[in-house]
């Protein structure tokens, strides 16, 4: 059964960057885990040749990487860019948010589940693994 999801990406100041609609398999242990893999890197302002590891040059670059990785694994369809106002308006079962981490480093990945609770995806995955 399709579990639809949307992924809203906002920068460290809370400004909207992208809304990505994901038509299938939006469960935290599927899409949420995939988002953690994709976003496993640091957000910086400007790249230099000495940086090591996965690095995103701002949240625009992160959003492009999320679309690229999700689209590359899904083939045709399934992943679409939507307007900011469409977030939560497309019959989604899960609403994800990728936001800046106030402590720096990797962005935070949150999900609002079908019960209306918002949690860190990493905490849900830890609970499931136990």
C-alpha positions as CSV (number, residue, x, y, z in Angstrom):
1,X,0.0,0.0,0.0
2,X,1.3,3.4,-0.9
3,X,2.2,5.6,2.1
4,X,2.6,9.1,0.7
5,X,4.9,11.6,2.2
6,X,6.2,15.1,1.7
7,X,9.6,16.4,2.6
8,X,9.9,20.1,3.4
9,X,13.4,21.5,3.5
10,X,14.1,24.7,5.3
11,X,17.4,26.5,5.9
12,X,18.9,27.4,9.3
13,X,16.8,30.6,9.4
14,X,13.5,28.7,8.7
15,X,13.2,29.9,5.1
16,X,11.6,27.4,2.7
17,X,13.9,25.8,0.2
18,X,11.9,22.8,-1.3
19,X,8.9,20.6,-0.9
20,X,9.4,17.1,-2.3
21,X,6.4,14.8,-2.7
22,X,7.2,11.1,-2.4
23,X,4.4,8.9,-3.6
24,X,5.3,5.5,-2.2
25,X,6.9,3.9,0.9
26,X,6.9,7.0,3.1
27,X,7.4,5.0,6.3
28,X,10.1,6.2,8.7
29,X,12.0,2.9,8.4
30,X,12.0,3.3,4.6
31,X,12.0,6.9,3.4
32,X,13.1,8.3,6.8
33,X,16.1,5.9,6.9
34,X,16.9,6.9,3.3
35,X,16.8,10.6,4.2
36,X,19.3,10.0,7.0
37,X,21.6,8.3,4.6
38,X,21.3,11.1,2.0
39,X,21.7,14.0,4.5
40,X,24.6,12.4,6.4
41,X,27.0,15.3,5.9
42,X,27.7,18.9,7.0
43,X,26.1,22.0,5.7
44,X,28.6,24.7,4.9
45,X,28.6,28.1,3.3
46,X,31.2,27.8,0.6
47,X,33.3,24.7,-0.4
48,X,37.0,24.5,-0.3
49,X,39.4,21.8,-1.6
50,X,40.5,20.8,1.9
51,X,37.1,19.6,3.1
52,X,36.6,15.9,3.7
53,X,33.5,13.7,3.9
54,X,30.1,14.5,2.5
55,X,29.5,18.2,2.5
56,X,26.5,20.3,1.2
57,X,27.1,23.9,0.1
58,X,24.0,25.2,1.8
59,X,20.4,23.9,1.9
60,X,19.9,24.5,-1.8
61,X,22.6,22.0,-2.5
62,X,21.2,19.6,0.1
63,X,17.7,19.8,-1.6
64,X,19.2,19.0,-5.0
65,X,21.0,16.0,-3.5
66,X,17.8,14.7,-1.9
67,X,15.8,15.0,-5.2
68,X,18.7,13.4,-7.1
69,X,19.1,10.5,-4.8
70,X,15.3,9.8,-4.4
71,X,14.6,10.2,-8.1
72,X,17.6,8.0,-9.1
73,X,16.3,5.2,-6.9
74,X,12.6,5.4,-7.9
75,X,12.7,5.7,-11.7
76,X,9.9,7.5,-13.4
77,X,7.2,9.0,-11.2
78,X,7.1,8.6,-7.5
79,X,9.1,11.8,-6.7
80,X,7.9,15.3,-7.5
81,X,8.7,18.9,-6.6
82,X,5.7,20.8,-5.2
83,X,5.1,24.3,-4.1
84,X,5.4,25.3,-0.4
85,X,1.7,25.6,0.0
86,X,1.2,22.0,-1.2
87,X,3.0,20.6,1.9
88,X,0.5,18.5,3.9
89,X,-2.3,19.1,1.3
90,X,-1.7,16.0,-0.9
91,X,-3.2,13.2,1.3
92,X,0.2,12.4,2.8
93,X,0.5,9.9,5.6
94,X,3.9,11.3,6.8
95,X,5.2,14.8,6.7
96,X,9.0,15.1,6.9
97,X,11.0,18.2,7.6
98,X,14.7,18.6,7.1
99,X,15.9,21.6,9.1
100,X,19.1,23.2,10.2
101,X,20.7,21.9,13.3
102,X,21.2,24.7,15.9
103,X,24.3,22.9,17.0
104,X,25.7,22.8,13.5
105,X,26.7,19.7,11.5
106,X,24.1,17.4,10.0
107,X,20.6,18.7,9.5
108,X,17.8,17.4,11.7
109,X,15.2,15.1,10.1
110,X,11.8,15.2,11.7
111,X,8.6,13.3,10.8
112,X,5.0,13.9,11.7
113,X,3.3,10.5,11.8
114,X,-0.3,9.6,11.2
115,X,-1.1,10.2,14.9
116,X,0.0,13.8,14.5
117,X,3.2,13.4,16.7
118,X,6.5,14.9,15.4
119,X,9.7,13.1,16.3
120,X,13.3,12.8,15.1
121,X,13.5,10.0,12.6
122,X,16.7,8.8,14.2
123,X,14.8,8.2,17.5
124,X,12.1,6.3,15.8
125,X,14.6,4.0,14.1
126,X,16.4,3.5,17.4
127,X,13.2,2.4,19.0
128,X,12.4,0.0,16.1
129,X,15.8,-1.5,16.3
130,X,15.5,-2.4,20.0
